[in-house]
Amino acid sequence: MLMTNRGGPARLHYMAYSFRVLQPGDHVLCSVTGKAIALEDLRYWSIARQEPYADAAASAKAQLPGAGA
């Protein structure tokens, strides 16, 4: 039986054009806004920072000087 962590956050490894699920879940949290993003709706992420983003604006904001870690 396949065990899933439905309702919980997933842990992903972000790659060019795709991501790999490291820990099952149904969403990730945007690194900028904290908004939950369903895995099927995830379109924006940073490979270098290994961070997901809710939308293009959040992705752009993360790239600004002083943003993030």
MARBA-3410 file (N, C-alpha, C, O; in Angstrom, 1 decimal):
69
0.8,-1.2,0.0,0.0,0.0,0.0,0.9,1.2,0.0,1.9,1.3,0.8 ~ 0.6,2.2,-0.9,1.3,3.4,-0.9,0.9,4.4,0.2,-0.3,4.7,0.3 ~ 1.8,4.8,1.0,1.5,5.7,2.1,1.7,7.2,1.6,2.8,7.5,1.1 ~ 0.7,8.0,1.8,0.9,9.4,1.5,0.6,10.3,2.7,0.0,9.8,3.6 ~ 1.1,11.5,2.6,0.9,12.4,3.7,0.0,13.5,3.3,0.3,14.7,3.2
-1.2,13.1,2.9,-2.2,14.1,2.4,-2.6,15.1,3.5,-2.7,14.7,4.7 ~ -2.7,16.3,3.1,-3.0,17.4,4.0,-1.8,18.0,4.7,-1.9,19.0,5.3 ~ -0.6,17.4,4.5,0.6,17.9,5.1,1.5,18.5,4.0,1.3,18.3,2.8 ~ 2.6,19.2,4.4,3.5,19.8,3.5,4.4,18.7,2.9,4.8,17.8,3.6 ~ 4.8,18.9,1.7,5.7,18.0,1.0,7.1,18.6,1.1,7.3,19.8,1.3
8.1,17.8,1.0,9.5,18.3,0.9,10.0,17.9,-0.5,9.9,16.7,-0.9 ~ 10.5,18.9,-1.3,10.8,18.7,-2.7,12.3,19.0,-2.9,12.9,19.8,-2.2 ~ 12.8,18.4,-4.0,14.1,18.8,-4.6,13.8,19.5,-5.9,13.3,18.8,-6.8 ~ 14.1,20.7,-6.1,13.8,21.5,-7.3,14.9,21.3,-8.3,16.0,21.5,-8.0 ~ 14.4,21.0,-9.5,15.4,20.8,-10.6,14.8,21.7,-11.8,13.8,22.2,-11.8
15.6,21.7,-12.9,15.2,22.4,-14.1,14.0,21.7,-14.6,14.0,20.5,-14.9 ~ 12.9,22.4,-14.8,11.6,22.0,-15.4,10.8,21.0,-14.6,9.7,20.6,-15.0 ~ 11.3,20.6,-13.4,10.6,19.6,-12.6,11.1,19.6,-11.2,12.0,20.3,-10.8 ~ 10.4,18.8,-10.4,10.9,18.6,-9.0,10.7,17.2,-8.6,9.9,16.4,-9.2 ~ 11.5,16.7,-7.6,11.4,15.4,-7.1,10.8,15.4,-5.7,11.3,16.3,-4.9
9.9,14.6,-5.4,9.3,14.5,-4.0,10.2,13.7,-3.1,10.5,12.5,-3.3 ~ 10.7,14.4,-2.1,11.5,13.7,-1.1,10.7,13.2,0.1,11.0,12.2,0.7 ~ 9.7,14.0,0.4,8.7,13.6,1.5,7.3,13.9,1.0,7.0,15.0,0.6 ~ 6.5,12.9,0.9,5.1,13.1,0.4,4.3,14.1,1.1,4.5,14.3,2.3 ~ 3.5,14.8,0.4,2.5,15.8,1.0,1.7,16.3,-0.2,1.9,15.9,-1.3
0.8,17.2,0.1,0.0,17.7,-1.0,0.2,19.2,-1.3,-0.4,19.8,-2.2 ~ 1.2,19.8,-0.5,1.5,21.2,-0.8,2.9,21.6,-0.3,3.5,20.8,0.4 ~ 3.3,22.8,-0.7,4.5,23.4,-0.1,4.1,24.8,0.2,3.1,25.3,-0.2 ~ 5.0,25.5,1.0,4.7,26.9,1.4,5.6,27.8,0.7,6.8,27.6,0.6 ~ 5.0,28.9,0.1,5.8,29.9,-0.6,6.8,30.5,0.3,6.5,30.9,1.5
8.1,30.6,-0.1,9.1,31.1,0.7,9.0,32.6,1.0,9.6,33.1,1.9 ~ 8.2,33.3,0.2,8.1,34.7,0.3,6.8,35.1,1.1,6.8,35.9,2.0 ~ 5.7,34.5,0.7,4.4,34.9,1.2,3.9,33.9,2.3,3.0,34.3,3.1 ~ 4.4,32.7,2.4,4.0,31.7,3.3,2.7,31.0,2.9,2.1,30.2,3.6 ~ 2.2,31.4,1.7,0.9,30.8,1.2,1.1,29.3,0.8,2.2,29.0,0.2
0.2,28.5,1.1,0.2,27.1,0.7,0.0,27.0,-0.8,-0.9,27.6,-1.4 ~ 0.8,26.2,-1.5,0.7,25.9,-2.9,0.5,24.5,-3.1,1.4,23.7,-2.8 ~ -0.6,24.1,-3.7,-0.8,22.7,-4.1,0.2,22.2,-5.1,0.6,23.0,-6.0 ~ 0.7,21.0,-4.9,1.8,20.5,-5.8,1.4,20.6,-7.3,2.2,20.9,-8.1 ~ 0.1,20.4,-7.6,-0.3,20.4,-9.0,-0.4,21.9,-9.5,-0.4,22.1,-10.7
-0.3,22.9,-8.6,-0.3,24.3,-9.0,1.1,24.9,-9.0,1.2,26.1,-9.3 ~ 2.1,24.2,-8.5,3.4,24.8,-8.3,4.1,25.0,-9.7,4.3,24.1,-10.5 ~ 4.4,26.3,-10.0,5.0,26.6,-11.3,6.3,27.4,-11.1,7.1,27.5,-12.1 ~ 6.5,28.0,-10.0,7.7,28.8,-9.8,8.6,28.3,-8.6,8.0,28.1,-7.5 ~ 9.9,28.2,-8.9,10.8,27.8,-7.8,12.2,28.3,-8.2,12.5,28.6,-9.3
13.1,28.3,-7.2,14.5,28.6,-7.4,15.3,27.3,-7.2,15.2,26.7,-6.2 ~ 16.1,26.9,-8.3,16.9,25.7,-8.2,18.1,26.0,-7.2,18.4,25.2,-6.3 ~ 18.7,27.2,-7.3,19.8,27.6,-6.5,19.4,27.7,-5.0,20.2,27.2,-4.2 ~ 18.3,28.3,-4.7,17.9,28.5,-3.3,17.0,27.3,-2.8,16.8,27.2,-1.6 ~ 16.6,26.4,-3.7,15.7,25.3,-3.4,14.5,25.9,-2.6,14.1,25.4,-1.5
13.8,26.9,-3.2,12.6,27.5,-2.6,11.5,27.5,-3.6,11.7,27.8,-4.8 ~ 10.2,27.3,-3.1,9.1,27.4,-4.0,8.4,28.8,-3.8,8.6,29.5,-2.8 ~ 7.8,29.3,-4.9,7.1,30.6,-4.9,5.7,30.4,-5.4,5.4,29.6,-6.3 ~ 4.8,31.2,-4.8,3.3,31.1,-5.1,3.0,31.7,-6.5,2.1,31.2,-7.2 ~ 3.8,32.7,-7.0,3.5,33.3,-8.3,4.8,34.0,-8.8,5.8,34.0,-8.1
4.7,34.6,-9.9,5.8,35.3,-10.5,6.3,36.5,-9.7,7.5,36.7,-9.6 ~ 5.3,37.2,-9.1,5.7,38.3,-8.3,6.5,37.9,-7.1,7.5,38.6,-6.7 ~ 6.1,36.8,-6.4,6.9,36.3,-5.3,8.2,35.9,-5.7,9.2,36.1,-5.0 ~ 8.3,35.3,-6.9,9.6,34.8,-7.4,10.5,36.0,-7.6,11.7,36.0,-7.3 ~ 10.0,37.1,-8.2,10.8,38.3,-8.5,11.2,38.9,-7.2,12.3,39.4,-7.1
10.3,39.0,-6.2,10.6,39.6,-4.9,11.7,38.9,-4.2,12.6,39.5,-3.6 ~ 11.8,37.6,-4.4,12.8,36.8,-3.7,14.2,37.1,-4.3,15.2,36.9,-3.6 ~ 14.3,37.6,-5.5,15.5,37.9,-6.2,16.1,39.3,-5.9,17.2,39.6,-6.2 ~ 15.3,40.1,-5.2,15.7,41.5,-4.9,16.8,41.4,-3.8,16.8,40.5,-3.0 ~ 17.8,42.4,-3.9,18.8,42.4,-2.9,18.2,42.5,-1.5,17.3,43.3,-1.2
18.8,41.8,-0.6,18.3,41.8,0.8,17.2,40.8,1.1,16.8,40.7,2.2 ~ 16.6,40.2,0.0,15.5,39.3,0.2,16.1,37.9,0.5,17.2,37.5,0.0 ~ 15.4,37.1,1.3,15.8,35.8,1.7,17.0,35.7,2.6,17.4,36.7,3.2 ~ 17.6,34.5,2.6,18.8,34.3,3.5,20.1,34.7,2.9,21.1,34.6,3.5
END
